[in-house]
Amino acid sequence: MAAELPESNLPVELWDGELVMSPSPTFRHQKIVTRFYKILDAWVEKHQLGETAVAPLDMVLTERRVTQPDVVFISNERLGIIDRHLKGAVDLVAEVISPESRRRDRIDKRDLYEQHGVREYWLIDPEAGTVEVLHAENGAYQLAGRWRHGETALSRLLDGFEVPVAELFSEK
């Protein structure tokens, strides 16, 4: 189904075969996405670990499930999933939560990503001012940590990768 859709910058996902359109993200949402992406991309590039990308980009999990995560990381071992779209689960997904996406990001996508083998899921919540990292252990997500302003979020998947929470939510 994803391959049949025309190229678009609109946030569109496929859930159980149904197209779900979201409102376009706010400026602040996109600033946070960009900040996280820049930090992750620089770190991955420095350590030559794989590839990163930012939405809109389809991650095709099944014929009836396609998402567009805000930021993704694909390890060198899994670069084969990169085609016109991502054909399978990436290693790390980061979603910036907006009021409209809170339930989908925290519950629906969490369950979907866990089921399909996304190894680490970052939930960046501007409203709460938190960053949560869920790390897959034995096929189930465990909370690696929840960090607030003044703290530094850490990855379990990417040893040494850290993100100062204040840097993501800065108004500058």
C-alpha positions as CSV (number, residue, x, y, z in Angstrom):
1,M,0.0,0.0,0.0
2,A,2.7,2.5,0.9
3,A,4.4,2.1,-2.4
4,E,1.1,3.0,-4.1
5,L,0.8,6.4,-2.3
6,P,2.1,9.5,-4.1
7,E,5.1,11.2,-2.5
8,S,3.9,13.7,0.1
9,N,5.0,15.9,2.9
10,L,1.7,15.4,4.8
11,P,1.8,13.3,7.9
12,V,0.0,10.1,6.8
13,E,0.1,6.7,8.4
14,L,-1.6,3.4,7.6
15,W,-3.3,1.7,10.5
16,D,-5.0,-1.6,9.9
17,G,-5.3,-0.7,6.2
18,E,-6.9,2.7,7.0
19,L,-5.2,6.0,6.1
20,V,-4.8,8.2,9.2
21,M,-3.9,11.9,8.5
22,S,-2.6,14.1,11.2
23,P,-2.5,17.9,11.3
24,S,0.8,19.3,10.2
25,P,3.2,19.7,13.2
26,T,3.7,22.9,14.9
27,F,6.9,25.0,14.6
28,R,8.0,24.1,18.1
29,H,7.4,20.4,17.4
30,Q,9.6,20.6,14.3
31,K,12.3,22.6,16.2
32,I,12.5,19.8,18.8
33,V,12.6,17.1,16.1
34,T,15.4,18.9,14.3
35,R,17.4,19.4,17.5
36,F,17.2,15.7,18.4
37,Y,18.0,14.7,14.9
38,K,21.1,16.9,14.7
39,I,22.4,15.5,18.0
40,L,21.7,11.9,17.0
41,D,23.0,12.3,13.4
42,A,26.3,13.9,14.5
43,W,26.9,11.1,17.1
44,V,26.0,8.3,14.7
45,E,28.2,9.8,12.0
46,K,31.1,10.3,14.3
47,H,31.0,6.7,15.4
48,Q,30.1,5.4,11.9
49,L,27.2,3.3,13.3
50,G,24.7,3.5,10.5
51,E,22.1,6.0,9.1
52,T,19.6,8.5,10.6
53,A,16.6,10.1,9.0
54,V,13.8,12.5,9.8
55,A,10.1,12.5,8.9
56,P,8.3,12.3,6.6
57,L,9.6,8.8,5.7
58,D,7.5,5.7,5.7
59,M,8.5,2.8,7.9
60,V,6.6,-0.2,6.4
61,L,6.0,-2.8,9.2
62,T,3.3,-4.8,7.4
63,E,1.0,-4.3,4.4
64,R,-1.5,-2.7,6.7
65,R,0.8,-0.9,9.1
66,V,3.0,2.0,8.0
67,T,4.2,4.8,10.3
68,Q,6.2,8.0,9.9
69,P,8.4,8.3,13.0
70,D,9.8,11.8,13.7
71,V,13.4,10.5,13.8
72,V,14.9,7.1,13.1
73,F,18.3,5.3,13.4
74,I,19.2,2.3,11.4
75,S,22.4,0.4,12.4
76,N,25.0,-0.8,9.9
77,E,23.8,-4.3,10.3
78,R,20.2,-3.4,9.2
79,L,20.9,-1.0,6.4
80,G,19.3,-3.5,4.0
81,I,15.9,-2.3,5.1
82,I,16.5,1.1,3.4
83,D,14.8,1.3,0.0
84,R,12.4,3.9,-1.3
85,H,10.8,3.4,2.1
86,L,12.1,1.7,5.2
87,K,11.1,-2.0,4.8
88,G,10.9,-3.1,8.4
89,A,11.6,-1.9,11.9
90,V,14.5,0.5,12.5
91,D,16.7,0.2,15.6
92,L,15.7,3.4,17.3
93,V,12.6,5.6,16.9
94,A,12.1,9.0,18.5
95,E,8.6,10.6,18.6
96,V,7.9,14.2,19.8
97,I,4.5,14.0,21.4
98,S,1.9,16.6,20.5
99,P,-1.5,16.9,22.2
100,E,-3.2,15.3,19.2
101,S,-0.7,12.3,19.2
102,R,-0.4,11.6,22.9
103,R,-2.5,8.4,22.9
104,R,-1.1,7.1,19.6
105,D,2.5,7.7,20.6
106,R,2.3,6.5,24.2
107,I,0.1,3.5,23.7
108,D,-0.5,2.5,20.0
109,K,2.9,3.2,18.6
110,R,4.6,1.9,21.7
111,D,2.9,-1.5,21.3
112,L,3.4,-1.6,17.6
113,Y,7.1,-0.7,17.8
114,E,7.6,-3.2,20.6
115,Q,5.8,-5.9,18.6
116,H,7.9,-5.3,15.4
117,G,11.3,-5.1,17.1
118,V,12.2,-1.4,17.4
119,R,15.0,-1.8,19.9
120,E,14.7,1.6,21.5
121,Y,11.9,4.1,21.6
122,W,12.4,7.7,22.7
123,L,9.3,9.7,23.8
124,I,10.0,13.4,23.8
125,D,7.2,15.2,25.6
126,P,7.3,19.1,25.4
127,E,4.1,19.5,27.4
128,A,5.5,17.5,30.4
129,G,9.1,18.6,29.7
130,T,10.3,15.0,29.8
131,V,12.3,12.5,27.7
132,E,11.5,8.8,28.3
133,V,13.6,6.0,26.8
134,L,12.1,2.6,26.4
135,H,14.6,-0.2,25.7
136,A,13.6,-3.7,24.4
137,E,14.7,-6.5,26.7
138,N,13.6,-10.0,25.8
139,G,11.1,-8.6,23.3
140,A,9.4,-6.3,25.8
141,Y,10.0,-2.6,26.5
142,Q,11.5,-1.6,29.8
143,L,11.7,2.0,31.0
144,A,15.4,2.8,30.8
145,G,14.8,6.3,32.3
146,R,12.7,9.4,32.4
147,W,14.5,12.7,32.5
148,R,13.5,16.3,33.0
149,H,15.0,19.8,32.5
150,G,18.5,19.9,33.9
151,E,19.1,16.2,33.4
152,T,20.6,14.2,30.5
153,A,18.7,11.4,28.8
154,L,20.8,8.3,28.0
155,S,20.5,5.6,25.5
156,R,20.9,1.9,26.3
157,L,21.2,0.9,22.7
158,L,23.9,3.5,21.7
159,D,26.4,3.3,24.4
160,G,27.6,6.8,25.3
161,F,24.8,8.6,23.4
162,E,23.2,11.3,25.6
163,V,20.9,14.2,25.1
164,P,20.6,17.2,27.5
165,V,16.9,17.6,28.0
166,A,17.1,21.4,28.3
167,E,18.8,21.6,24.9
168,L,15.7,19.9,23.3
169,F,13.2,22.2,24.9
170,S,15.1,25.5,24.8
171,E,13.1,28.5,23.6
172,K,16.1,29.8,21.7
